[in-house]
Amino acid sequence: MKTDCKVKPEVLEKLTSCAKAIVLKRRYQMGYPFDQATNLNAFYHWLYETGLYNTTLISVGSPWKESWDMLDVDEFERDAVSFMAEAFGFPHDTYWGFVTNGGTDGNMHGIYFGRKALQGQMAAFKKNENTADSKKCSSDSNIAKDDKTIPPLLYVSAEAHYSVQKLGDVLNIETRVIRALPDGRMDTEDFRRQLDPGRPALIVIAVGGTFKGAIDDQKAISEILKEKPPIAVYRHLDIALFGGYLPFLDSQDAKSIINQLHQHFDSVAVSGHKFLAMNEPCGFFICRKGILEHLHNLTVPYLNCVMPTISCSRSGFDVLKLYWRIFTTGREGFREEAEHVLAMTHLLVSKLNERGIKAYANPWSNTVIFPRPSDEAVHRFCMACSGEFSHVVVMQYFDEPLIDELVEAIGKCQ
Ligand SMILES: Cc1ncc(COP(=O)(O)O)c(C=O)c1O
């Protein structure tokens, strides 16, 4: 039996000095959307008290699977997914999802599921075409004989997170990068030009581009898809950061942007370690339940279940942490945090503007962009920079004194 081994003093000293330095600097990591007020003390206390901390706990496959002997927290994963799915307007019992390893993992499932769904639609059209009553379907959908073999095109804006292009490469899907407007939204005129209606379209829509925090115009995208309908369409929303707060704002306009009933997307990926304030990478992937029909029903005999997910083992602790966070905060708690974040964003923009600094934030965005200040300010506040510009992302831990400190540092060198 293994016992806790004693940590060597030199190892402990090294780790402790690193921990102290990180804790001291955490409030200044402003270029990236991490909430440094994670407030998980009670969770970690509970983990220790129950002895769960000393257990290996993984989540495998679908949290809706049945007949499973391994330790699991599926019930909590289902409840956490359901809370988020319903915040995104998916009607009850029409969705499926799981807790991911992070934003990229969520996008990977969106693009993979999208490709499978498009292939599935092509196969179904082809089958219809071969049946006696297929005339109506094929004339409506304008499908050629061997469309099942037509590969999809992935469309994504140049300002969307780089993981989407990377995943197009990994999954070997031809990708069309759509130009972005100066404010960071997808240039829908370029989308119109690049859209090939003869091939299935897998569209990744950025609701919150990484650097400028701009939201792609879903209405304009839909209109173009109506004018020039591709043979099949799948829409995945990358809502890594914004998906954590848009559903909880008072504004119906804000909620509508990520509402599945209003926008008709097929899947979403939201990060757990951004607005949802987890202290390590995780997130949610949620899709329309019908999409699962198009996946290979890959049964893994030694696991005795069908595996829709790409990765096998995921963290069971992330599931518990997300569940803890969601059900201790609740909709009202998230509403207060979301309103606070946007109020602090507007305060920062107006204080910078008062000092003559041309700062701005896109609609519903908590990312504040301004001309790149001195290197000293950039490094001290760990700002993200691109060319002439820098940004900070206003999160829950921002307050007026912190904003004043930041404005002072930016103002000094402009
Ligand atoms: C919009 C967007 N999508 C996806 C990601 C990738 O998330 P992760 O770092 O968890 O893989 C990020 C990361 O910053 C992001 O900003």
Ligand as a Chemical Component Dictionary entry (heavy atoms), coordinates in Angstrom:
data_LIG
# 
_chem_comp.id                   LIG 
_chem_comp.type                 NON-POLYMER 
_chem_comp.pdbx_formal_charge   0 
_chem_comp.three_letter_code    LIG 
# 
loop_
_chem_comp_atom.comp_id 
_chem_comp_atom.atom_id 
_chem_comp_atom.alt_atom_id 
_chem_comp_atom.type_symbol 
_chem_comp_atom.charge 
_chem_comp_atom.model_Cartn_x 
_chem_comp_atom.model_Cartn_y 
_chem_comp_atom.model_Cartn_z 
_chem_comp_atom.pdbx_ordinal 
LIG C1 C1 C 0 -13.272 32.365 -29.133 1  
LIG C2 C2 C 0 -12.393 31.242 -28.646 2  
LIG N1 N1 N 0 -12.632 29.986 -29.044 3  
LIG C3 C3 C 0 -11.868 28.950 -28.648 4  
LIG C4 C4 C 0 -10.817 29.133 -27.785 5  
LIG C5 C5 C 0 -9.962  27.970 -27.405 6  
LIG O1 O1 O 0 -10.202 27.551 -26.104 7  
LIG P1 P1 P 0 -9.152  26.653 -25.291 8  
LIG O2 O2 O 0 -7.983  27.512 -25.003 9  
LIG O3 O3 O 0 -9.922  26.245 -24.075 10 
LIG O4 O4 O 0 -8.816  25.477 -26.127 11 
LIG C6 C6 C 0 -10.524 30.439 -27.323 12 
LIG C7 C7 C 0 -9.394  30.668 -26.402 13 
LIG O5 O5 O 0 -9.071  31.741 -26.017 14 
LIG C8 C8 C 0 -11.336 31.510 -27.766 15 
LIG O6 O6 O 0 -11.091 32.779 -27.400 16 
# 
loop_
_chem_comp_bond.comp_id 
_chem_comp_bond.atom_id_1 
_chem_comp_bond.atom_id_2 
_chem_comp_bond.value_order 
_chem_comp_bond.pdbx_ordinal 
LIG C1 C2 SING 1  
LIG C2 N1 SING 2  
LIG C2 C8 DOUB 3  
LIG N1 C3 DOUB 4  
LIG C3 C4 SING 5  
LIG C4 C5 SING 6  
LIG C4 C6 DOUB 7  
LIG C5 O1 SING 8  
LIG O1 P1 SING 9  
LIG P1 O2 DOUB 10 
LIG P1 O3 SING 11 
LIG P1 O4 SING 12 
LIG C6 C7 SING 13 
LIG C6 C8 SING 14 
LIG C7 O5 DOUB 15 
LIG C8 O6 SING 16 
# 
